[in-house]
Amino acid sequence: MRTIHNTNIFQTLHGYENGHKLLASNLELDNETKHLMLSMSDSPGHDFHSGSNVCFTGYPVNHAGMYAVSKTWVAHEITRPGCVWTHTLLISYTDLAKIKNLSGLKDLFISNVDELTIEKIKNKLYLNDEIYNPKCSYKIKEMIFELYSNDYQVLLSNKEYTIDDIIFSWGQQWPKLRRSFKFKTWVAKYSINNHTDFDLLLSPNVDISKENDHYPDWVDLVLKCSNDNNHELQAFLWKHGAHLDESRSNLAYLVTCWYYIHVNFSPLKVSRIILEWKKPPISLIKEMALFFSNQDVQIDISSAYLMSSYILILSEIELPSDVTKKIGEIISIDNEGYIKKLISADSIHKKSIIIGAVDNLPLDFVIRLLDNCDISPIDIAQTNFIYRTDFWSNVESPLKYINEIKKNKLDNKTIKAIVTSEMFIDNFNCFDCYFPELINVIVDNFSQSSDFWHKAIIYKEDYAINLISKLNVIEPELAIFTFKNLSNALLICSVEVNTVIKIYNNLDEKAKESKSVILTLTKKLFKSYDNDRYNIIPLVFDPMDKLISKHDLSFSEWDKLKGTMRVLHTYGSLSFSRVNYFHIAIARVILDTKPHNDFIYSISKNKKSILELSKYISKNSKKSW
Amino acid sequence: MEIEDKNKTIVFCGLPASGKTTFLGALSYLVDNEEIKKELEFAGLPADRRFFNELADKWLECEPMLRTHLMSKEQIILKLKKDDLVFSLNLPDMSGETWDNLWREHEIDKSVLDKFEDSDSVIFFIHADNISSPVSILQGNAMIKSLIDDNCSVTAERTTSWIPSEHAPTQAIVVDILQKLASNFLKKSKVKKLAIVFSAWDTTDGSVSPRQLIEKEMPLLHQYLNCHFDYQYWQVFGVSAQGGNLKDSQQQQELLEREFPSKRVKVVTEEEEHSDLTKIISWILSK
C-alpha cells in the first residue's frame, strides 16, 4: 500500500435555481452521473427543513468510477421552502483504494454558499491522508459491531453518532467494500423504506439504544489497531478483501482470521472460521492450503474440510499428493456422502483424494470408480483396498486388472496384496498365463512376498527353478527357502546340480552349516544322475561326515538319506557303520562320475577318511556293484 | 357525470414551482371538510394519511408548501364518491424537476413511467405569473434595434447566447411535455383528457379568462390543443389554491382569518367561478 500525502478530490455544488440543479463542478460529468447526483443531492425530506439540519451522504457513482460524499444543508437564503445546498466531494475509485485514512475528508466541506462559492467549487481540492484525527463518539463500538456483524441495513439514531463515526467505520473497509458502502445521516422514519439499498442510515426518529458493555473481540481489535496506527491489519484486510464480495460482515471474519494468523497463531481455528464463512476469500483459502501443504503441519478434520470444500479452487495450487490423500482419508472416515461428492467434483487432486479415501469407501463405489476409469488399477494398487478379498471377487476381470498393473511395473505393495489375496489362492490356476512374470516379480521381491506365494513357487517349481537358475544374484532368504523346499524328493531330482550349488553359494555361513541344507545337498548328490554331481561332494563330505560321526542325524533323517544312497545294506557279509555307508555312497558317486584323481584329495582334509575311502575304492573298483 | 373507472391515476404535471403541491394541499383540506358544497364527496380516509394531513395542515395554516424533492414518492390516495359510486383516486406528487428533466434531457425514471401506465388524464399546471411568452418577429427586431449602438454593432456584454433549455418560451416546453406524455406515458387505447390549470390565478388582473390567456399568450399551445391530436378533450382552469400571495404577510393574515378556509380557493373557468377544486377532478374523471 503506497503512502500518498495529497489526493486530488473533485467537487460539485447543487442548489436551487428554477428547480434543484447542478450549479458548479470542477469536472465534466456524464448524464448518468449528473442524474444520480441530482437526486442524491436533493433534500432528504420535509422534516429536514425544520431547523439547521445537516445530512451527509456517501454513495458510489459507478458510471464515473468515483465515490461521492456529500453534505446537504437547508438553503435558508432561498425564499422557496424545501430548497437545499449540497456540496459533494468526489474521489476516484483508484484514489479511494490508496487513501489510508479518510478522517480529513470532513474538513473539506464548505459550510455556507455565497457569491464566491461557485468560483471556489471550480478549484481543485486535496486530501491529506497523513492526518489521522478521528473524533469518534463513545458509542463507536456499537456502530462497528452493528455494521460488520451482519449485512442487514443499520439504522441508528443521529443524536448519538456523527459523520466522524461513519468516516471512521467506513475507513476500516478495504477498497472494494469502501466503494460500495452507502450511508445517509438524516432520514425521516417514513422514508426509510425508500432507502433499502443503504448500508447505514441515521435518523432523528430512532430511539437512542442502550449501552452495551460487551462486544466481540474483533470489535476491540479494529479499534485497537486503528488507535495504534497499526497498518498490519489494514494490509491484511485489503489483501484478502479484494477477493470478497460486498458483504460487510466479511470484516468480522477477516479481522478474526488476522488475529489467529498474526497475533495468536492457530491455523486450525482459522480453518474453522473459513468453514463457517459463507463466501471466504480465495486468497486466504489458498494461503491456508499452502500452509497445510507443508509436510510438518498436521491436518485435522477442519483443515481437511476446508481444503476439500475449495478443492476446485485449489486446483491451481500444487498440493502434495500426501496432503490430498490425507484429506481423502479424513473425510472418508467422517462423511461418506461428502467424500462421494468431493470425488465427483472432478478436481485435479481427484486421484490422490480417492487413493486416500478408498479404504473407507464402499466396495460398489470403488468398483464403479474403476469401471468409469475415474481411478486406474494402479491407483487402487497403492491402497490397502487391494488386500480385500471382496474387492478381487468383485473386480470384473482380476487377471486383466493384474495385467493392467503389470504394464506399469508392479510395486512391492501391489505384489504383497496380490500374493496375499485369498482370491488368487482360490483361483490359482487362472494365473498360468501370467505365472512366469508373476514368479519373476516374486523372486525379485522375495522378502516382501507371502508364504503362499513361496509355496506357489514350489507348486510351479519348473518355472521357479528355471528362473532361479537364470538369476545372477539370489537373495539369501530365497536361497534358504529354496533349500528348505528342495528337500522334496521330486523337486530335488529336477534341479540341475549347478543350480543347486549356485543357490548353496548364496547361503550365509550359518545356513550352509545347517543340518537341513547339508541333508538336502547330500540327497541331491545321491539322487541325481548328472555326471557333474561329484561337484557337490566337496560341499557336503566333511559336514555330513561330522553329522554322522557325532550321531547328529535322527533315525528318520538317516533313514531317508540312506534311501537315496543306493548302497546295499550289507556288502558281502560285512555290516557297515553309518560312516562307512556314507563313504561307500560317496565312493560310488566318484566311481560313477570318474572325476580327476586330484579331485578325491581335494574333497577333504580328513586324511583318515580319505585313506579309508581310497582303500575302499581301490579294493572294490575291480568288482562289479 | 358518469365515472369511468373505479381506480384512477391522474398525472399531475408541471414545471418546478407551478403549484402542484399547493393544489394537492387545498384539495386535501377541501375533501376532508364540509365547508362548501362539492361535486365529489370524501368517502373515507386513505390508509396512509401522513402526507394527506401534512399538506392539508400546511394549506390551512397558509404556509407555503415545501418544494417536492426529486426522490419523492409521495402520493395522495383519495376515496371519493359521486352519488352512490365510490372510487379511488391516486394523485402522485412528482417534483417539477421530473418534468423539467423530461423537457431538457428527454429523460424520465422508469418508475414514473410505470406509475402512469394505466392513466389517460393529465392535469398540467402553469404558474400564471411565470409565463415566458414568445417574442414575435416585430418585437424581436425592435429589441435588436434598441441594442445597436452608434457604431451599428451589438455589444457582447448586452447580450447572452440563447440556450434552448433555458430560454425557450413556456408554451414550447408545455407542448413538448404534453406530446411526450401522450405518446409515451398514457394508455394509448383510451380517449385522453387534459386539464390545463393556471395556478396563482389571483396574480392575474382578471381581464381575460384562462382559455383566453392561452389563446393570447400561448398560441402554439392553443393550436396544439385545438387540433385534438393527442388530447381529445381539454379544458382550462384558473386556480388560486391559496387565495392570495403568502409572501405578503398582510394577505397571509387575511387569509388565515377567513371563517371558511375552503372559500380561499378560487377556480375560474369561462363559465363560472367557484371554490370547488373537485369539479376539476370530476371533469377529468367523467366519461
HADDOCK unambig.tbl for C-alpha pairs under 7 A between the chains (distance, minus, plus):
assign (segid A and resid 18 and name CA) (segid B and resid 16 and name CA) 6.46 0.50 0.50
assign (segid A and resid 19 and name CA) (segid B and resid 16 and name CA) 5.50 0.50 0.50
assign (segid A and resid 19 and name CA) (segid B and resid 97 and name CA) 5.81 0.50 0.50
assign (segid A and resid 20 and name CA) (segid B and resid 97 and name CA) 6.97 0.50 0.50
assign (segid A and resid 39 and name CA) (segid B and resid 70 and name CA) 5.43 0.50 0.50
assign (segid A and resid 39 and name CA) (segid B and resid 71 and name CA) 5.97 0.50 0.50
assign (segid A and resid 42 and name CA) (segid B and resid 69 and name CA) 6.14 0.50 0.50
assign (segid A and resid 42 and name CA) (segid B and resid 70 and name CA) 6.46 0.50 0.50
assign (segid A and resid 43 and name CA) (segid B and resid 69 and name CA) 6.04 0.50 0.50
assign (segid A and resid 46 and name CA) (segid B and resid 66 and name CA) 6.95 0.50 0.50
assign (segid A and resid 81 and name CA) (segid B and resid 64 and name CA) 6.96 0.50 0.50
assign (segid A and resid 81 and name CA) (segid B and resid 65 and name CA) 6.81 0.50 0.50
assign (segid A and resid 81 and name CA) (segid B and resid 66 and name CA) 4.70 0.50 0.50
assign (segid A and resid 81 and name CA) (segid B and resid 67 and name CA) 6.11 0.50 0.50
assign (segid A and resid 82 and name CA) (segid B and resid 66 and name CA) 4.50 0.50 0.50
assign (segid A and resid 82 and name CA) (segid B and resid 67 and name CA) 4.85 0.50 0.50
assign (segid A and resid 83 and name CA) (segid B and resid 67 and name CA) 6.91 0.50 0.50
